[in-house]
Amino acid sequence: MSLSCKNCSIYCQQCSSETNCIVCTSGTFLMPRSNPNNGSYQCVTICASGYYQISGNCIVCPSPCATCQLVNTGISCLTCPAGFLLMGSQCVSSCPNGYFSNNGLCSLCSPICASCSGLASNCTVCKNINSYTPFCNTSAINCTSNQYLSSASTCSNCHSSCLTCFGGSNF
Protein backbone atom coordinates (compact mmCIF):
# COMPACT_ATOMS: atom_id res chain seq x y z
CA MET A 1 0.00 0.00 0.00
CA SER A 2 1.45 3.32 -1.02
CA LEU A 3 0.70 6.60 0.59
CA SER A 4 0.49 9.71 -1.55
CA CYS A 5 -0.34 13.33 -0.97
CA LYS A 6 -3.27 14.82 -2.81
CA ASN A 7 -3.94 18.45 -3.61
CA CYS A 8 -6.58 20.41 -1.75
CA SER A 9 -9.49 21.76 -3.81
CA ILE A 10 -9.24 25.12 -5.59
CA TYR A 11 -8.65 28.20 -3.37
CA CYS A 12 -7.97 25.92 -0.41
CA GLN A 13 -4.65 26.53 1.38
CA GLN A 14 -5.04 23.79 4.00
CA CYS A 15 -7.45 20.84 3.97
CA SER A 16 -8.29 17.67 5.85
CA SER A 17 -9.42 15.87 2.67
CA GLU A 18 -9.80 16.66 -1.02
CA THR A 19 -13.28 18.03 -0.36
CA ASN A 20 -12.94 19.59 3.10
CA CYS A 21 -11.06 22.85 3.37
CA ILE A 22 -9.84 24.26 6.68
CA VAL A 23 -8.01 27.44 5.56
CA CYS A 24 -8.65 29.40 2.36
CA THR A 25 -6.21 31.35 0.23
CA SER A 26 -6.16 35.13 0.53
CA GLY A 27 -9.21 36.85 -0.97
CA THR A 28 -11.50 33.80 -0.70
CA PHE A 29 -14.02 32.77 1.92
CA LEU A 30 -14.65 29.56 3.85
CA MET A 31 -18.22 28.44 3.22
CA PRO A 32 -20.15 25.35 4.31
CA ARG A 33 -20.93 22.93 1.51
CA SER A 34 -24.61 22.41 0.57
CA ASN A 35 -25.47 21.01 4.02
CA PRO A 36 -23.98 23.34 6.66
CA ASN A 37 -24.40 20.66 9.36
CA ASN A 38 -22.18 18.05 7.69
CA GLY A 39 -18.95 19.82 8.70
CA SER A 40 -17.57 20.01 5.16
CA TYR A 41 -16.28 23.36 3.90
CA GLN A 42 -15.15 24.81 0.59
CA CYS A 43 -13.41 28.04 -0.43
CA VAL A 44 -15.28 30.49 -2.65
CA THR A 45 -14.57 33.92 -4.15
CA ILE A 46 -18.10 35.17 -3.35
CA CYS A 47 -20.48 33.95 -0.64
CA ALA A 48 -23.62 32.29 -2.02
CA SER A 49 -27.06 33.88 -1.81
CA GLY A 50 -28.39 33.51 1.73
CA TYR A 51 -24.93 34.02 3.27
CA TYR A 52 -22.96 37.09 4.33
CA GLN A 53 -19.20 37.54 4.60
CA ILE A 54 -17.30 38.24 7.81
CA SER A 55 -13.64 37.63 8.72
CA GLY A 56 -12.95 35.31 5.79
CA ASN A 57 -16.06 33.19 6.42
CA CYS A 58 -19.48 32.87 4.79
CA ILE A 59 -22.17 32.81 7.49
CA VAL A 60 -25.80 31.84 6.81
CA CYS A 61 -28.25 34.77 7.04
CA PRO A 62 -30.36 34.78 10.20
CA SER A 63 -33.96 33.62 9.88
CA PRO A 64 -36.18 34.90 8.36
CA CYS A 65 -33.85 36.80 5.95
CA ALA A 66 -33.57 35.24 2.49
CA THR A 67 -30.53 37.39 1.66
CA CYS A 68 -28.62 39.75 3.93
CA GLN A 69 -25.51 41.83 4.40
CA LEU A 70 -23.30 42.86 7.28
CA VAL A 71 -23.58 46.58 8.15
CA ASN A 72 -22.17 48.67 11.01
CA THR A 73 -25.27 48.04 13.13
CA GLY A 74 -25.42 44.27 12.55
CA ILE A 75 -27.12 42.13 9.92
CA SER A 76 -29.47 43.82 7.46
CA CYS A 77 -32.02 41.75 5.53
CA LEU A 78 -32.05 42.57 1.80
CA THR A 79 -34.86 40.23 0.77
CA CYS A 80 -37.40 38.08 2.60
CA PRO A 81 -38.80 34.61 1.90
CA ALA A 82 -42.42 34.05 0.85
CA GLY A 83 -44.83 34.98 3.62
CA PHE A 84 -42.64 37.81 4.94
CA LEU A 85 -42.37 41.52 4.11
CA LEU A 86 -39.27 43.70 4.19
CA MET A 87 -39.59 46.57 6.66
CA GLY A 88 -36.39 48.60 6.71
CA SER A 89 -33.70 46.00 7.36
CA GLN A 90 -35.94 43.32 8.91
CA CYS A 91 -38.39 40.71 7.64
CA VAL A 92 -41.80 40.83 9.31
CA SER A 93 -44.87 38.62 8.94
CA SER A 94 -47.20 41.64 8.68
CA CYS A 95 -46.85 45.41 8.50
CA PRO A 96 -47.57 47.32 11.73
CA ASN A 97 -50.16 50.12 12.00
CA GLY A 98 -49.10 53.12 9.95
CA TYR A 99 -47.67 50.90 7.18
CA PHE A 100 -49.15 48.86 4.34
CA SER A 101 -47.99 45.93 2.22
CA ASN A 102 -46.57 47.17 -1.09
CA ASN A 103 -44.95 44.59 -3.43
CA GLY A 104 -43.17 42.69 -0.63
CA LEU A 105 -42.29 45.83 1.35
CA CYS A 106 -43.91 47.65 4.25
CA SER A 107 -44.47 51.23 3.05
CA LEU A 108 -45.43 54.19 5.22
CA CYS A 109 -49.06 55.37 5.18
CA SER A 110 -49.91 59.00 4.51
CA PRO A 111 -49.39 61.23 7.57
CA ILE A 112 -53.17 61.64 7.86
CA CYS A 113 -53.76 57.89 8.27
CA ALA A 114 -53.34 55.87 11.45
CA SER A 115 -53.54 52.80 9.17
CA CYS A 116 -54.06 52.29 5.45
CA SER A 117 -54.45 49.58 2.84
CA GLY A 118 -53.26 49.22 -0.76
CA LEU A 119 -52.12 52.84 -1.12
CA ALA A 120 -50.54 55.30 1.30
CA SER A 121 -53.56 57.60 1.00
CA ASN A 122 -56.22 54.86 1.34
CA CYS A 123 -56.87 55.34 5.07
CA THR A 124 -58.65 52.57 6.94
CA VAL A 125 -58.35 54.60 10.16
CA CYS A 126 -57.78 58.37 10.25
CA LYS A 127 -55.23 59.90 12.61
CA ASN A 128 -57.93 62.26 13.82
CA ILE A 129 -60.49 60.05 15.57
CA ASN A 130 -63.21 62.60 14.86
CA SER A 131 -63.21 62.19 11.10
CA TYR A 132 -64.93 59.93 8.61
CA THR A 133 -62.48 57.43 7.12
CA PRO A 134 -63.36 58.21 3.49
CA PHE A 135 -62.75 61.89 4.14
CA CYS A 136 -59.36 61.78 5.89
CA ASN A 137 -57.46 64.82 4.72
CA THR A 138 -55.12 67.45 6.04
CA SER A 139 -57.92 69.44 7.61
CA ALA A 140 -58.61 66.44 9.87
CA ILE A 141 -55.30 67.06 11.58
CA ASN A 142 -56.53 70.47 12.74
CA CYS A 143 -59.88 69.34 14.19
CA THR A 144 -60.02 69.52 17.98
CA SER A 145 -61.28 66.70 20.20
CA ASN A 146 -64.78 68.20 20.29
CA GLN A 147 -64.96 68.55 16.50
CA TYR A 148 -65.37 66.15 13.58
CA LEU A 149 -64.46 66.28 9.92
CA SER A 150 -67.65 66.84 7.97
CA SER A 151 -68.41 65.40 4.54
CA ALA A 152 -67.58 68.91 3.24
CA SER A 153 -64.02 68.32 4.56
CA THR A 154 -64.26 71.03 7.20
CA CYS A 155 -64.09 70.81 10.98
CA SER A 156 -67.52 71.08 12.58
CA ASN A 157 -68.45 71.15 16.26
CA CYS A 158 -69.82 68.05 17.93
CA HIS A 159 -73.29 68.24 19.45
CA SER A 160 -73.13 70.06 22.80
CA SER A 161 -73.95 66.86 24.72
CA CYS A 162 -70.90 65.06 23.27
CA LEU A 163 -67.27 65.16 24.35
CA THR A 164 -66.21 63.55 21.05
CA CYS A 165 -68.18 62.50 17.99
CA PHE A 166 -68.14 61.10 14.48
CA GLY A 167 -70.06 63.07 11.89
CA GLY A 168 -72.03 65.21 14.33
CA SER A 169 -74.20 62.44 15.77
CA ASN A 170 -75.87 62.95 19.13
CA PHE A 171 -74.41 59.73 20.57
C-alpha positions as CSV (number, residue, x, y, z in Angstrom):
1,M,0.0,0.0,0.0
2,S,1.5,3.3,-1.0
3,L,0.7,6.6,0.6
4,S,0.5,9.7,-1.5
5,C,-0.3,13.3,-1.0
6,K,-3.3,14.8,-2.8
7,N,-3.9,18.4,-3.6
8,C,-6.6,20.4,-1.8
9,S,-9.5,21.8,-3.8
10,I,-9.2,25.1,-5.6
11,Y,-8.6,28.2,-3.4
12,C,-8.0,25.9,-0.4
13,Q,-4.6,26.5,1.4
14,Q,-5.0,23.8,4.0
15,C,-7.5,20.8,4.0
16,S,-8.3,17.7,5.9
17,S,-9.4,15.9,2.7
18,E,-9.8,16.7,-1.0
19,T,-13.3,18.0,-0.4
20,N,-12.9,19.6,3.1
21,C,-11.1,22.9,3.4
22,I,-9.8,24.3,6.7
23,V,-8.0,27.4,5.6
24,C,-8.6,29.4,2.4
25,T,-6.2,31.4,0.2
26,S,-6.2,35.1,0.5
27,G,-9.2,36.9,-1.0
28,T,-11.5,33.8,-0.7
29,F,-14.0,32.8,1.9
30,L,-14.6,29.6,3.9
31,M,-18.2,28.4,3.2
32,P,-20.1,25.3,4.3
33,R,-20.9,22.9,1.5
34,S,-24.6,22.4,0.6
35,N,-25.5,21.0,4.0
36,P,-24.0,23.3,6.7
37,N,-24.4,20.7,9.4
38,N,-22.2,18.0,7.7
39,G,-18.9,19.8,8.7
40,S,-17.6,20.0,5.2
41,Y,-16.3,23.4,3.9
42,Q,-15.2,24.8,0.6
43,C,-13.4,28.0,-0.4
44,V,-15.3,30.5,-2.6
45,T,-14.6,33.9,-4.1
46,I,-18.1,35.2,-3.3
47,C,-20.5,34.0,-0.6
48,A,-23.6,32.3,-2.0
49,S,-27.1,33.9,-1.8
50,G,-28.4,33.5,1.7
51,Y,-24.9,34.0,3.3
52,Y,-23.0,37.1,4.3
53,Q,-19.2,37.5,4.6
54,I,-17.3,38.2,7.8
55,S,-13.6,37.6,8.7
56,G,-13.0,35.3,5.8
57,N,-16.1,33.2,6.4
58,C,-19.5,32.9,4.8
59,I,-22.2,32.8,7.5
60,V,-25.8,31.8,6.8
61,C,-28.3,34.8,7.0
62,P,-30.4,34.8,10.2
63,S,-34.0,33.6,9.9
64,P,-36.2,34.9,8.4
65,C,-33.9,36.8,6.0
66,A,-33.6,35.2,2.5
67,T,-30.5,37.4,1.7
68,C,-28.6,39.8,3.9
69,Q,-25.5,41.8,4.4
70,L,-23.3,42.9,7.3
71,V,-23.6,46.6,8.2
72,N,-22.2,48.7,11.0
73,T,-25.3,48.0,13.1
74,G,-25.4,44.3,12.5
75,I,-27.1,42.1,9.9
76,S,-29.5,43.8,7.5
77,C,-32.0,41.7,5.5
78,L,-32.1,42.6,1.8
79,T,-34.9,40.2,0.8
80,C,-37.4,38.1,2.6
81,P,-38.8,34.6,1.9
82,A,-42.4,34.1,0.8
83,G,-44.8,35.0,3.6
84,F,-42.6,37.8,4.9
85,L,-42.4,41.5,4.1
86,L,-39.3,43.7,4.2
87,M,-39.6,46.6,6.7
88,G,-36.4,48.6,6.7
89,S,-33.7,46.0,7.4
90,Q,-35.9,43.3,8.9
91,C,-38.4,40.7,7.6
92,V,-41.8,40.8,9.3
93,S,-44.9,38.6,8.9
94,S,-47.2,41.6,8.7
95,C,-46.8,45.4,8.5
96,P,-47.6,47.3,11.7
97,N,-50.2,50.1,12.0
98,G,-49.1,53.1,10.0
99,Y,-47.7,50.9,7.2
100,F,-49.2,48.9,4.3
101,S,-48.0,45.9,2.2
102,N,-46.6,47.2,-1.1
103,N,-44.9,44.6,-3.4
104,G,-43.2,42.7,-0.6
105,L,-42.3,45.8,1.3
106,C,-43.9,47.7,4.2
107,S,-44.5,51.2,3.1
108,L,-45.4,54.2,5.2
109,C,-49.1,55.4,5.2
110,S,-49.9,59.0,4.5
111,P,-49.4,61.2,7.6
112,I,-53.2,61.6,7.9
113,C,-53.8,57.9,8.3
114,A,-53.3,55.9,11.4
115,S,-53.5,52.8,9.2
116,C,-54.1,52.3,5.4
117,S,-54.4,49.6,2.8
118,G,-53.3,49.2,-0.8
119,L,-52.1,52.8,-1.1
120,A,-50.5,55.3,1.3
121,S,-53.6,57.6,1.0
122,N,-56.2,54.9,1.3
123,C,-56.9,55.3,5.1
124,T,-58.6,52.6,6.9
125,V,-58.3,54.6,10.2
126,C,-57.8,58.4,10.3
127,K,-55.2,59.9,12.6
128,N,-57.9,62.3,13.8
129,I,-60.5,60.1,15.6
130,N,-63.2,62.6,14.9
131,S,-63.2,62.2,11.1
132,Y,-64.9,59.9,8.6
133,T,-62.5,57.4,7.1
134,P,-63.4,58.2,3.5
135,F,-62.7,61.9,4.1
136,C,-59.4,61.8,5.9
137,N,-57.5,64.8,4.7
138,T,-55.1,67.4,6.0
139,S,-57.9,69.4,7.6
140,A,-58.6,66.4,9.9
141,I,-55.3,67.1,11.6
142,N,-56.5,70.5,12.7
143,C,-59.9,69.3,14.2
144,T,-60.0,69.5,18.0
145,S,-61.3,66.7,20.2
146,N,-64.8,68.2,20.3
147,Q,-65.0,68.5,16.5
148,Y,-65.4,66.1,13.6
149,L,-64.5,66.3,9.9
150,S,-67.7,66.8,8.0
151,S,-68.4,65.4,4.5
152,A,-67.6,68.9,3.2
153,S,-64.0,68.3,4.6
154,T,-64.3,71.0,7.2
155,C,-64.1,70.8,11.0
156,S,-67.5,71.1,12.6
157,N,-68.4,71.2,16.3
158,C,-69.8,68.1,17.9
159,H,-73.3,68.2,19.5
160,S,-73.1,70.1,22.8
161,S,-74.0,66.9,24.7
162,C,-70.9,65.1,23.3
163,L,-67.3,65.2,24.3
164,T,-66.2,63.5,21.0
165,C,-68.2,62.5,18.0
166,F,-68.1,61.1,14.5
167,G,-70.1,63.1,11.9
168,G,-72.0,65.2,14.3
169,S,-74.2,62.4,15.8
170,N,-75.9,63.0,19.1
171,F,-74.4,59.7,20.6
